Amino acid sequence: GDLLPADGVLIQGNDLKIDESALTGESDHVRKSLDKDPLLLSGTHVMEGSGRMVVTAVGVNSQSGIIFTLLGAAGDEDEDGRDRKGD
């Protein structure tokens, strides 16, 4: 149930299964391995196994950070598309 705090690439893993439902909506756990699907995303949870990764992005540069930034930017516009802060 550990939360991944950053995006990264798996470099060592042992029967690693990740819950990516927070980002994808898919309820099935995703098996990660060096050969197939080695990308790990922040905001997801480790459900089984263990592994090591090289961090590639943190904070607003991570996939979850980009999503939250885009959601926040959409909330700053009025219905007519004008920026609330500048008006």
C-alpha positions as CSV (number, residue, x, y, z in Angstrom):
1,G,0.0,0.0,0.0
2,D,3.0,2.4,-0.3
3,L,2.3,5.5,-2.2
4,L,4.8,6.3,-5.0
5,P,5.9,10.0,-4.4
6,A,7.5,10.4,-7.9
7,D,7.6,9.2,-11.5
8,G,10.3,6.8,-12.4
9,V,11.6,3.8,-14.3
10,L,11.9,0.4,-12.7
11,I,15.4,-0.9,-12.5
12,Q,14.9,-3.8,-10.2
13,G,11.7,-5.6,-9.3
14,N,10.3,-8.7,-7.6
15,D,6.6,-9.6,-8.5
16,L,5.7,-5.9,-8.5
17,K,2.0,-5.0,-8.9
18,I,0.7,-1.4,-8.9
19,D,-2.7,0.1,-8.3
20,E,-3.0,2.8,-11.0
21,S,-6.7,3.4,-10.4
22,A,-6.1,7.0,-9.1
23,L,-4.8,8.0,-12.6
24,T,-6.4,5.6,-15.0
25,G,-9.6,4.5,-13.3
26,E,-8.7,0.9,-14.0
27,S,-9.4,-1.2,-10.9
28,D,-7.1,-4.2,-11.9
29,H,-3.6,-4.1,-10.5
30,V,-0.9,-3.7,-13.1
31,R,2.2,-6.0,-13.2
32,K,5.4,-4.1,-13.7
33,S,8.7,-5.6,-14.9
34,L,11.9,-4.5,-16.5
35,D,10.9,-6.1,-19.8
36,K,7.3,-4.9,-20.0
37,D,5.8,-1.7,-18.7
38,P,8.7,-0.4,-16.4
39,L,7.2,3.1,-15.9
40,L,6.0,3.9,-12.4
41,L,3.8,7.0,-11.8
42,S,3.4,9.2,-8.8
43,G,0.1,8.9,-6.9
44,T,-0.1,5.2,-7.5
45,H,0.1,2.5,-4.8
46,V,2.3,-0.6,-4.6
47,M,0.0,-3.5,-3.9
48,E,2.4,-6.5,-4.1
49,G,6.1,-7.1,-4.4
50,S,9.1,-4.8,-4.2
51,G,11.3,-2.8,-6.5
52,R,13.8,0.0,-7.1
53,M,13.4,2.8,-9.5
54,V,15.3,5.8,-11.0
55,V,13.3,8.9,-10.4
56,T,12.5,10.9,-13.5
57,A,10.1,13.6,-12.3
58,V,8.7,15.0,-9.0
59,G,6.1,17.6,-8.0
60,V,4.5,19.6,-10.8
61,N,6.7,17.8,-13.4
62,S,5.3,14.4,-12.5
63,Q,2.2,13.0,-14.3
64,S,0.0,13.6,-11.3
65,G,1.4,17.1,-10.9
66,I,0.7,17.9,-14.6
67,I,-2.9,16.7,-14.2
68,F,-3.4,18.8,-11.0
69,T,-1.9,21.8,-12.7
70,L,-4.2,21.4,-15.7
71,L,-7.2,21.0,-13.5
72,G,-6.2,24.1,-11.5
73,A,-5.7,26.1,-14.7
74,A,-9.1,25.2,-16.0
75,G,-10.6,26.5,-12.7
76,D,-9.1,30.0,-13.3
77,E,-11.2,30.8,-16.3
78,D,-14.7,32.2,-16.5
79,E,-17.3,30.6,-18.8
80,D,-16.3,33.0,-21.6
81,G,-12.7,31.9,-21.4
82,R,-11.3,35.1,-19.8
83,D,-8.8,34.7,-17.0
84,R,-10.4,35.7,-13.6
85,K,-7.1,36.9,-12.1
86,G,-6.5,39.4,-14.9
87,D,-10.0,40.9,-15.0
